[in-house]
Amino acid sequence: MLALKVPKGLHRIGADLLLGDEKEICCVLATDTFLAWREDTLPYIVEDAAAELSADEEVDAFLRRFILLKPGGQLVRLQPTKHGVWEVKLDQTRLFGWFPCKRCLVLVNGTRISNVKEDEGEGYDPFFEEVRNTRKTLGLDYVAGDITKVL
């Protein structure tokens, strides 16, 4: 297990997804907002008929793969955006957060894809702004740059 002091206002998640003797290589921290979304909204997202996994299964699969630092797959869907905000592009959902240090992802919020599409939803800006505000409130900086600097 990674030795990391979890800052107040954040919660370590995903370790329960590991099997047997698997060891954490990266950690995922989450805000109360993300935890509430994961518990109260994510399980009820209507599944895309073409999707192999339900929305909550795909989020869990990403968390597990990230914690184990398994290359390829969903890790290539982890994309930097503006102002140090990172987006996880899954088939049915989008997750938003930042890296306060190497190999540590903080997830602030998540949403269905339709909620960020400009023609249907509110776009990306409210999600980016929430990440930036959370970072400021918690007093945590971010690692800027590409994936080679955060993993």
N, C-alpha and C positions, 0 to 999 in steps of 0.2 A: 504494500500500500504506500502511496506517495505521502510523504510527510509535508503537510501544508496546513498552515493555520488559516482556517476559513474566516474571512472578515465578517463582522457583524452585519446582518441583513442579507446574507447569502447562505445557501444550503448546498452541501455536496450531494450530488445525485448520480445514479447509474451503477454504483458498485454492486447493487443487487442483481444486475443483469449478467454479471460474470459467472462463468461456470467453473466448478472444480478448483483447480490450482492456477487459474488464470490470474495474472497480476496486472494491476493498473499501471499504465505507462503515462497516460494523460489523465487529467481530472476535469470534471464538469461541475460547475457551480451554477445555482439557479436562484433567481429572485423569487419573492413570494408571488409576484405577478405571473411568472412563468409556471410555478408550481400550481397555481390556481387554474391557469389555462390548461395545463396538462391533465389535471384531475377533473375539471368541470366541463371543459369544452372538447378537448381532443378525442375522448372516446365516442363522442356523438357526431363527429364529422361523417357525413354520408360518404361512404366509400365510392371511389371512382371504379366503374365497372371493369376497366382495363387494369386496375392496380393488382399487383400480386399480394400486397399486404394491406391491412387496414391502416388508417392514418396513425393510430397509436402504436401499432407494430413497427411501422417504418421509422417513427421517432426513436423507439427503443432500439431498433437495429442500428440507427446512426449513432446513438449514445454508446452502445456497446463497441462498435467498430472504432469510434473515436478514442474511447478509453483504452482500448487495446492497441491503438495506433496501427490498425490494419490498413495497409496501403490500398489505393484504388477505391472502387465502389463509391460509396457516399462521401468519402473524404474529398474526392475531386469536386464535389458539389459545395464545398465550403469556400465561399468567395469573399474577398475583401470588397467593401464598398467605400463610400466617402466617410471621412472623419473617424476612421478606425473602427467602424461598425462592420461586423461580419454577418453574412447571410448564409444559412444552410438551405440549399435548394433540394427539397425532397419531392417526390412525385405528387403528393397531395397537399403538402404544407410548406411553410417557410418558417425558419427559426432565426432569431436575431440576437446578437450579443457582441462580445468583444473578448480579447485576450489581455488580461492584466499582466501576464508573464508567460514565458514559454510553456507550452503544453498544458495550459489551463484556460478553458473556455468558460465564460460566464454567459448564460442564456438569460435574456431579459423578457422576451416575449415570443410568441408564435402565432401563426394564423393560417387559415386556409388560403390557397393560392388565389381564389377569386377575390379575396379581400384586398389584395395588393394590385390587382390588374386595374389599370387606369380607367378602362371603359366600364368596369363593373364595381370596383371598390374604391378605397381611399388612397391608393398608391402607397409607395414605400416611406415617404417622408414622416408620417406619424410614428412608425416603428423605429426608424433611425433616430428620431428626436427622443423617443422614450429611452433608448439605449444611452444616448448622450447625457440625458438628464439623470439617469440612474448612476452612471459613472461619476458624474459631478457630485451627486448627493452622497455617494459612498466614499468619495475622495480617492478613487482608484484611477490610475493612469491606464494607458493602453499601449500595446506593442503595435507600431505601425509597420506596414510593409506586406510582403507576400507570404505565402504559406511556409516558405523555407525559414522565415524568421519567427514563426509562432509554433512550429512543430519541431 
